[in-house]
Amino acid sequence: MKSAQQRLTLRAQIIRMRDAGASVSTISRQLGICRSTVRNWLQRWEESGNLLDMPRGGGPRKTTAEEDRRIVEEIRRTPVTNAITVHDQLQLNVSARTVRRRLHESSYHHRVPAVKERLEERHRDARLQFVQRYAQEDLSFWARVIFSDEKTFHITTHGHLRCWRVNGTQYSRQSINEVARSGHVTCNVWVWMHLHGIEELTEIEGRFYRQPVPGGIGRGDAAFSAGNGSALS
């Protein structure tokens, strides 16, 4: 939860960036706040020249500063979750809706996490070695190279995952749902591309098996064989 001084400083930054010619989208991205918040404070400034909090009506605040801090800390620790789980985990004497409001006040939003294959250090090392090995090759070399990849689509039982994050952090490590190659297989596909274009997507029956390819480059210098053929990779 931001203090009154921090909120006022943020609003002043919005006005300064706008006066410097920045767009609403640029301000939103650089400050990590939603575009509607930027537009609201720009409108308030134009209408009244006031960036202070307005007097609030209604009853007293339902959570303490300590509870607000614990809510945000729980989301930072485990962002792929929901307000009900946070409420139950912290045993708060408020509704899940209040938990959502506190997170929104702290600029956290419930988004669909980016999905990436789980990479180990050996994968990162192999990619770096590939770049270092072939970075100086010219177009005549790459014109003789075929790139290919395979994908296994499968069903899962976890449903649609969502995570709490601030704007501009979609691809941060904690906001990514890293997946392993597991689950109930429904469809295997393979596609390849070269310097002059992309070829057709091919459905593969059976399972992929890794086999060495003489003279191959890239990920393991291998082919992936299936029940009805094989594919260079």
C-alpha positions as CSV (number, residue, x, y, z in Angstrom):
1,M,0.0,0.0,0.0
2,K,1.5,3.3,-1.1
3,S,1.7,6.2,1.4
4,A,-0.1,9.5,0.7
5,Q,3.3,11.1,-0.2
6,Q,4.1,8.3,-2.6
7,R,0.7,8.6,-4.3
8,L,1.1,12.3,-4.7
9,T,4.6,11.9,-6.1
10,L,3.3,9.4,-8.7
11,R,0.5,11.7,-9.8
12,A,3.0,14.6,-10.2
13,Q,5.1,12.3,-12.4
14,I,2.1,11.7,-14.6
15,I,1.6,15.4,-15.1
16,R,5.3,16.1,-15.8
17,M,5.5,13.3,-18.3
18,R,2.3,14.5,-20.1
19,D,3.7,18.0,-20.2
20,A,6.9,16.6,-21.8
21,G,4.8,15.1,-24.6
22,A,4.5,11.5,-23.4
23,S,1.4,9.5,-24.5
24,V,-1.0,7.9,-22.0
25,S,0.3,4.4,-23.0
26,T,3.9,5.5,-22.5
27,I,3.1,6.9,-19.1
28,S,1.2,3.8,-18.1
29,R,4.0,1.5,-19.2
30,Q,6.9,3.4,-17.6
31,L,5.2,4.0,-14.3
32,G,3.6,0.6,-14.1
33,I,0.0,1.8,-13.7
34,C,-3.1,1.2,-15.8
35,R,-4.1,3.7,-18.6
36,S,-7.4,4.5,-16.9
37,T,-5.6,5.8,-13.8
38,V,-3.4,8.0,-16.0
39,R,-6.4,9.4,-17.8
40,N,-8.3,10.0,-14.6
41,W,-5.5,12.0,-13.0
42,L,-4.9,14.0,-16.2
43,Q,-8.6,14.9,-16.3
44,R,-8.6,15.8,-12.6
45,W,-5.6,18.1,-13.1
46,E,-7.1,19.8,-16.1
47,E,-10.4,20.4,-14.2
48,S,-9.3,21.4,-10.8
49,G,-5.4,21.5,-10.7
50,N,-5.6,19.3,-7.6
51,L,-3.7,16.0,-7.1
52,L,-4.6,15.4,-3.5
53,D,-6.8,12.6,-2.3
54,M,-10.5,13.6,-2.0
55,P,-12.3,13.1,1.3
56,R,-13.6,9.6,1.5
57,G,-17.1,8.7,2.7
58,G,-18.5,5.4,4.0
59,G,-17.3,3.3,7.0
60,P,-13.9,2.8,8.4
61,R,-11.3,0.9,6.4
62,K,-11.7,-2.9,6.9
63,T,-8.0,-3.8,6.9
64,T,-5.0,-2.6,8.8
65,A,-1.8,-1.4,7.2
66,E,-0.2,-4.6,8.4
67,E,-2.9,-6.7,6.7
68,D,-2.4,-4.7,3.5
69,R,1.3,-5.4,3.6
70,R,0.7,-9.1,4.1
71,I,-1.7,-9.3,1.2
72,V,0.9,-7.8,-1.2
73,E,3.7,-9.9,0.2
74,E,1.7,-13.1,-0.4
75,I,1.0,-12.1,-4.0
76,R,4.7,-11.3,-4.6
77,R,5.6,-14.7,-3.1
78,T,3.0,-16.7,-5.1
79,P,1.6,-14.6,-7.9
80,V,-0.2,-17.4,-9.7
81,T,-3.2,-17.6,-7.4
82,N,-6.5,-15.8,-6.7
83,A,-8.0,-13.6,-4.0
84,I,-10.0,-16.4,-2.4
85,T,-6.8,-18.4,-1.8
86,V,-5.0,-15.4,-0.4
87,H,-7.9,-14.7,1.9
88,D,-7.9,-18.3,3.2
89,Q,-4.1,-18.5,3.4
90,L,-3.8,-15.3,5.5
91,Q,-7.1,-16.1,7.5
92,L,-8.3,-12.5,7.0
93,N,-11.6,-11.3,8.6
94,V,-12.7,-9.6,5.4
95,S,-14.2,-10.8,2.1
96,A,-12.2,-11.9,-1.0
97,R,-13.6,-8.8,-2.7
98,T,-11.8,-6.6,-0.1
99,V,-8.5,-8.5,-0.9
100,R,-9.0,-7.7,-4.6
101,R,-9.5,-4.0,-3.8
102,R,-6.3,-3.9,-1.8
103,L,-4.4,-5.5,-4.6
104,H,-5.8,-3.1,-7.1
105,E,-4.9,-0.2,-4.8
106,S,-1.3,-1.5,-5.0
107,S,-1.4,-1.6,-8.8
108,Y,-1.7,-5.4,-9.0
109,H,-4.0,-6.8,-11.7
110,H,-5.3,-10.3,-12.3
111,R,-3.9,-11.4,-15.7
112,V,-3.4,-14.6,-17.7
113,P,0.3,-15.6,-17.1
114,A,2.6,-15.9,-20.1
115,V,3.3,-19.6,-20.8
116,K,6.9,-20.7,-21.6
117,E,8.6,-24.0,-21.8
118,R,10.7,-24.7,-18.7
119,L,14.4,-24.0,-19.5
120,E,17.3,-25.4,-17.5
121,E,20.8,-23.9,-17.5
122,R,21.9,-26.5,-20.1
123,H,19.2,-25.1,-22.5
124,R,20.4,-21.6,-22.0
125,D,24.0,-22.6,-22.5
126,A,23.2,-24.5,-25.7
127,R,21.4,-21.4,-27.1
128,L,24.3,-19.2,-26.3
129,Q,26.8,-21.6,-27.9
130,F,24.6,-21.8,-31.0
131,V,24.7,-18.0,-31.4
132,Q,28.4,-17.8,-30.8
133,R,29.1,-20.6,-33.3
134,Y,27.0,-19.3,-36.2
135,A,26.8,-15.5,-35.6
136,Q,29.3,-14.7,-38.4
137,E,27.8,-16.8,-41.2
138,D,26.4,-15.0,-44.2
139,L,23.2,-15.5,-46.2
140,S,24.7,-18.1,-48.5
141,F,25.2,-20.3,-45.5
142,W,21.7,-19.8,-44.0
143,A,20.1,-20.4,-47.4
144,R,21.1,-24.0,-47.0
145,V,19.7,-24.4,-43.4
146,I,16.3,-25.6,-42.4
147,F,14.8,-24.8,-39.0
148,S,12.1,-27.0,-37.6
149,D,10.2,-27.5,-34.4
150,E,7.6,-29.8,-33.0
151,K,4.7,-29.2,-30.6
152,T,2.6,-31.5,-28.5
153,F,-0.8,-30.1,-27.6
154,H,-2.3,-31.7,-24.5
155,I,-5.2,-31.3,-22.1
156,T,-4.6,-30.3,-18.5
157,T,-6.7,-30.4,-15.4
158,H,-5.8,-27.1,-13.8
159,G,-8.2,-25.0,-15.8
160,H,-7.4,-21.4,-16.7
161,L,-4.5,-20.0,-14.6
162,R,-4.3,-16.3,-13.7
163,C,-1.6,-14.4,-11.8
164,W,-1.5,-11.1,-9.9
165,R,1.1,-8.7,-11.3
166,V,1.8,-5.0,-12.0
167,N,1.8,-3.6,-15.5
168,G,4.9,-4.1,-17.5
169,T,5.9,-7.4,-15.8
170,Q,4.3,-9.9,-18.1
171,Y,7.5,-11.7,-18.8
172,S,9.2,-11.4,-15.4
173,R,10.2,-14.8,-14.0
174,Q,7.4,-14.9,-11.4
175,S,4.7,-14.0,-13.9
176,I,5.4,-16.8,-16.2
177,N,3.7,-20.2,-16.0
178,E,6.6,-22.5,-16.9
179,V,5.3,-25.8,-18.2
180,A,7.0,-29.2,-18.7
181,R,6.2,-31.6,-21.5
182,S,3.6,-33.7,-19.7
183,G,-0.1,-34.3,-19.7
184,H,-2.6,-36.1,-21.8
185,V,-1.4,-35.9,-25.4
186,T,-4.1,-35.0,-28.0
187,C,-2.1,-33.9,-31.0
188,N,1.5,-33.8,-32.2
189,V,2.5,-31.3,-35.0
190,W,5.7,-30.4,-36.8
191,V,6.6,-27.5,-39.1
192,W,9.8,-26.3,-40.8
193,M,11.0,-23.0,-42.2
194,H,14.0,-21.7,-44.3
195,L,15.3,-18.5,-45.6
196,H,12.5,-18.2,-48.2
197,G,9.4,-19.0,-46.1
198,I,7.5,-21.3,-43.8
199,E,6.1,-24.7,-45.0
200,E,2.9,-26.3,-44.0
201,L,2.0,-27.5,-40.5
202,T,2.1,-31.4,-40.4
203,E,0.2,-33.6,-37.9
204,I,2.3,-36.4,-36.6
205,E,0.8,-39.7,-35.4
206,G,2.6,-41.5,-32.6
207,R,5.3,-40.2,-30.3
208,F,8.5,-38.1,-31.0
209,Y,11.9,-39.9,-30.6
210,R,15.2,-38.2,-30.8
211,Q,17.7,-39.5,-33.4
212,P,21.1,-38.1,-34.5
213,V,21.3,-36.2,-37.8
214,P,24.7,-36.2,-39.6
215,G,25.7,-32.6,-40.2
216,G,22.8,-31.1,-38.3
217,I,23.1,-27.9,-36.4
218,G,21.1,-26.5,-33.4
219,R,19.3,-28.3,-30.6
220,G,21.1,-31.5,-30.2
221,D,21.7,-32.0,-33.9
222,A,18.7,-34.4,-33.9
223,A,15.7,-35.6,-35.8
224,F,12.3,-36.3,-34.2
225,S,10.9,-39.6,-35.6
226,A,7.2,-40.5,-35.4
227,G,5.0,-43.4,-36.5
228,N,4.7,-42.0,-40.1
229,G,8.1,-40.4,-40.7
230,S,10.8,-38.2,-39.3
231,A,11.6,-34.5,-39.3
232,L,14.9,-32.6,-39.3
233,S,15.5,-30.3,-36.3
